[in-house]
Amino acid sequence: MTRLRRHQRLSEGEQSREFKVQQLLDHGDWSQLFGLSGDLWLEIGTGKDTHIIDRASRFDGDLHVGIEQCRKKFEMTLRKAETLHCGPNLKFLHADAFDAIDPLFADNSLAGAFILFPDPWPKTRHARRRLLQSSFLTLIARKLRPGAPLEIRTDDPSYAHQALASLEEIESLLSRTGEEPWLYQPLDLGNHVETLFEKRFLSKGQPIHHFYLQKTEDVAVS
Ligand SMILES: C[S@@+](CC[C@H](N)C(=O)[O-])C[C@H]1O[C@@H](n2cnc3c(N)ncnc32)[C@H](O)[C@@H]1O
C-alpha cells in the first residue's frame, strides 16, 4: 500500500521567502528587493538544511540568500525558515547556480559564501555538474568582495583533492589555514553549525574536509 500525501501549498509567509530570478533582473539591486540594507551572504546548494537559516538568525544585520535547484528541497527549506521564525533578511532562489549567479550578483558584491557538501558527481559524464571545479570557483571568486570568506566542506577525499587542484589555479582565492589545504575540524568550533549531510557523514565516522578561503584584497588578480 502506498501512503498518499496531499500536496501542501506554501503559506503566504513561505511564499514571501522566494525571490524569483525575474524579480531580481527587474530590480537589479538586492537591497531594494529585500527592502533592507546589509552585507550580502550566499549559500549554494542548501538542500533542506538549516545552516543558512541559523546564520541569518544569528547575524540579522546581514542579508542572506540560499540557492537550491531541487524544488522539493527548496520548499522544505522555505517552510523551515518560517517555522523557525527567521527574520526578513533571508530569501531563497530556486535556480541552478551555474545559470543564476553570474547575472544576479554583481562582481565584488558578496560579503561571503558557503558551498557545503556539494554533490561530488563522481562519474566523468557528470563532471560538468560539479560545483568544485575551476570555472565555477573562479566565478564565485569574482563575485566575492576583496577579503571576503568562502567556506567549503566535503566528506569526499577525492572531491577534496580535485577542489584543491582547482583552487591552486585561482590566484584570487587564498587559504586561511596556511600550509594546510583543509582542516579536519571546524576552525571556530563554538560558532560551527553542522549541516544535515555533515551530521550524516560524522555519524558514519567519515572525516570532513573544511576549506577556509578568502578572496585576495587585490581586485586586479583574477
Ligand atoms: C549533498 S546536498 C547538501 C545539502 C546541504 N548543503 C547539506 O550540507 O546538508 C547538495 C545540494 O546541492 C544542490 N545542488 C547541486 N548542484 C546545484 C546547482 N548547480 N545549483 C543549485 N543547487 C545545486 C542539490 O540539489 C542538493 O540539494
The ligand as an SDF file (V2000), in Angstrom:
LIG
                    3D

 27 29  0  0  0  0  0  0  0  0999 V2000
   24.5330   16.8600   -0.9300 C   0  0  0  0  0  0  0  0  0  0  0  0
   23.3330   18.0870   -0.8040 S   0  0  0  0  0  0  0  0  0  0  0  0
   23.9020   19.0530    0.5750 C   0  0  0  0  0  0  0  0  0  0  0  0
   22.8070   19.8970    1.1590 C   0  0  0  0  0  0  0  0  0  0  0  0
   23.2420   20.7750    2.3530 C   0  0  0  0  0  0  0  0  0  0  0  0
   24.1820   21.7920    1.9500 N   0  0  0  0  0  0  0  0  0  0  0  0
   23.7990   19.9540    3.4850 C   0  0  0  0  0  0  0  0  0  0  0  0
   25.0210   20.0330    3.7150 O   0  0  0  0  0  0  0  0  0  0  0  0
   23.0320   19.2560    4.1620 O   0  0  0  0  0  0  0  0  0  0  0  0
   23.7570   19.1440   -2.1790 C   0  0  0  0  0  0  0  0  0  0  0  0
   22.6360   20.0480   -2.6280 C   0  0  0  0  0  0  0  0  0  0  0  0
   23.1120   20.9290   -3.6290 O   0  0  0  0  0  0  0  0  0  0  0  0
   22.1010   21.0850   -4.6200 C   0  0  0  0  0  0  0  0  0  0  0  0
   22.7730   21.4910   -5.8800 N   0  0  0  0  0  0  0  0  0  0  0  0
   23.6560   20.7480   -6.5880 C   0  0  0  0  0  0  0  0  0  0  0  0
   24.0310   21.4210   -7.7000 N   0  0  0  0  0  0  0  0  0  0  0  0
   23.3780   22.6070   -7.6730 C   0  0  0  0  0  0  0  0  0  0  0  0
   23.3240   23.7230   -8.5540 C   0  0  0  0  0  0  0  0  0  0  0  0
   24.0260   23.7390   -9.6960 N   0  0  0  0  0  0  0  0  0  0  0  0
   22.5490   24.7800   -8.2160 N   0  0  0  0  0  0  0  0  0  0  0  0
   21.8090   24.7630   -7.0720 C   0  0  0  0  0  0  0  0  0  0  0  0
   21.7920   23.7230   -6.2120 N   0  0  0  0  0  0  0  0  0  0  0  0
   22.5680   22.6590   -6.5030 C   0  0  0  0  0  0  0  0  0  0  0  0
   21.4550   19.7160   -4.7000 C   0  0  0  0  0  0  0  0  0  0  0  0
   20.1600   19.7760   -5.2630 O   0  0  0  0  0  0  0  0  0  0  0  0
   21.4500   19.3040   -3.2350 C   0  0  0  0  0  0  0  0  0  0  0  0
   20.2690   19.6980   -2.5830 O   0  0  0  0  0  0  0  0  0  0  0  0
  1  2  1  0
  2  3  1  0
  2 10  1  0
  3  4  1  0
  4  5  1  0
  5  6  1  0
  5  7  1  0
  7  8  2  0
  7  9  1  0
 10 11  1  0
 11 12  1  0
 11 26  1  0
 12 13  1  0
 13 14  1  0
 13 24  1  0
 14 15  1  0
 14 23  1  0
 15 16  2  0
 16 17  1  0
 17 18  1  0
 17 23  2  0
 18 19  1  0
 18 20  2  0
 20 21  1  0
 21 22  2  0
 22 23  1  0
 24 25  1  0
 24 26  1  0
 26 27  1  0
M  CHG  2   2   1   9  -1
M  END
$$$$
